[in-house]
Amino acid sequence: MTHNESDWSFERLKEFWEKDQLRNIIPQVGQAFPEGFDPKPPLREIFKWSGGGSVVDLGCGYGRLCEAFEPEAYTGVDINPLAVAEARKLHPAYRFEALGSEANLPSGDFCLAYTVFLHMPDQALKPWLESIRKNFKYLLIAEILGRDWRDAAGSTPIFNREREDYAGLMKPFSPALELRVPYQRYVNSHFATMTRNTDISFLLFSENGKLENLCF
Ligand SMILES: C[S@@+](CC[C@H](N)C(=O)[O-])C[C@H]1O[C@@H](n2cnc3c(N)ncnc32)[C@H](O)[C@@H]1O
C-alpha cells in the first residue's frame, strides 16, 4: 500500500499520531531497540563531533533516546501530548514539551529527527525544515533511506526518501556525515525482498557541510 502525499496534511498527521497514542512510536516487537543495537552511543558521538551545545529531539516520542544527552542540554518535543506526558513520567530529569506547529519549535545547536521525517510528505515537512535551518546549526536525520519503502507501507503513513531528496530539501545546508548501520529487524525480513536497503542512516546536515569537532 502506498500513501498518497496529498492526503496527509500536517493536521491529519498530527491527528494520526494523537489517535495512535503510543502504539507506533517504535515497531511493535516487544523490545526497546528494534534496531538491533542501542542508537544512543552513535548519537552521543555524532553530537560530540558537531561541537555539542543544546539539542532538540524533534518527535521524541516517550523519550527513548534522551539519555544519549545530558539533561541540561536536552529538550524533547512531540506533537503527541500523550507521548510527552509518558516521556516526562519515564525521564523526570529531562525536559519535554508538546508542540502544536513548527512556529513553536525551540531553537538550539543540534536538531535530531529520529524516524520522524519519513512519516511526513514534502508539503508537510518543508515548513519544519525551514524553521530548523533558521534555528539550528546541525540537523541529524536518522531513518531508513529509499523511496521503494513507500510501497511497503502499512497503516502508518510513510514517505521514505533518498539521500539526494534530503540534500535538495535541506539546501543551503549540506551533508556533513552519513553513518549506516543494519536495522536488524528488517535484515532477512520480507521487507528485504521488496527494498534495496535495510540500513538505518544517520544523516547529518550542517550550514557549511562540515563537522566542527570530528576527531577519531
Ligand atoms: C516513529 S516515532 C519515533 C519516536 C522517537 N524518535 C523514537 O525513535 O523513539 C515518530 C514520532 O514523531 C512524532 N512526530 C511526527 N511528526 C512530528 C512533527 N512534525 N513534529 C514533532 N513530532 C512529530 C510522532 O508523534 C511520534 O512520536
The ligand as a Tripos MOL2 file, in Angstrom:
@<TRIPOS>MOLECULE
LIG
   27    29     1     0     0
SMALL
NO_CHARGES

@<TRIPOS>ATOM
      1 C1          8.2010    6.6950   14.8320 C.3       1 LIG1
      2 S1          8.0380    7.7610   16.1780 S.3       1 LIG1
      3 C2          9.7370    7.9550   16.7180 C.3       1 LIG1
      4 C3          9.8620    8.4130   18.1600 C.3       1 LIG1
      5 C4         11.2880    8.5780   18.6790 C.3       1 LIG1
      6 N1         12.0690    9.4670   17.8350 N.3       1 LIG1
      7 C5         11.9590    7.2360   18.8550 C.2       1 LIG1
      8 O1         12.7340    6.8380   17.9740 O.co2     1 LIG1
      9 O2         11.6860    6.5720   19.8620 O.co2     1 LIG1
     10 C6          7.6670    9.3210   15.4340 C.3       1 LIG1
     11 C7          7.3010   10.3880   16.4590 C.3       1 LIG1
     12 O3          7.3330   11.6680   15.8160 O.3       1 LIG1
     13 C8          6.2270   12.4450   16.2390 C.3       1 LIG1
     14 N2          6.0230   13.4410   15.1640 N.ar      1 LIG1
     15 C9          5.6080   13.2200   13.9050 C.ar      1 LIG1
     16 N3          5.6640   14.3640   13.1840 N.ar      1 LIG1
     17 C10         6.1380   15.3190   14.0250 C.ar      1 LIG1
     18 C11         6.4290   16.7080   13.8920 C.ar      1 LIG1
     19 N4          6.2470   17.3520   12.7440 N.pl3     1 LIG1
     20 N5          6.9080   17.3680   14.9620 N.ar      1 LIG1
     21 C12         7.1120   16.7500   16.1440 C.ar      1 LIG1
     22 N6          6.8350   15.4320   16.3380 N.ar      1 LIG1
     23 C13         6.3790   14.7240   15.2900 C.ar      1 LIG1
     24 C14         5.1140   11.4290   16.4670 C.3       1 LIG1
     25 O4          4.1270   11.9110   17.3440 O.3       1 LIG1
     26 C15         5.9110   10.2380   17.0540 C.3       1 LIG1
     27 O5          6.0130   10.3350   18.4590 O.3       1 LIG1
@<TRIPOS>BOND
     1     1     2 1
     2     2     3 1
     3     2    10 1
     4     3     4 1
     5     4     5 1
     6     5     6 1
     7     5     7 1
     8     7     8 2
     9     7     9 1
    10    10    11 1
    11    11    12 1
    12    11    26 1
    13    12    13 1
    14    13    14 1
    15    13    24 1
    16    14    15 ar
    17    14    23 ar
    18    15    16 ar
    19    16    17 ar
    20    17    18 ar
    21    17    23 ar
    22    18    19 1
    23    18    20 ar
    24    20    21 ar
    25    21    22 ar
    26    22    23 ar
    27    24    25 1
    28    24    26 1
    29    26    27 1
@<TRIPOS>SUBSTRUCTURE
     1 LIG1         1 GROUP 0 **** ****
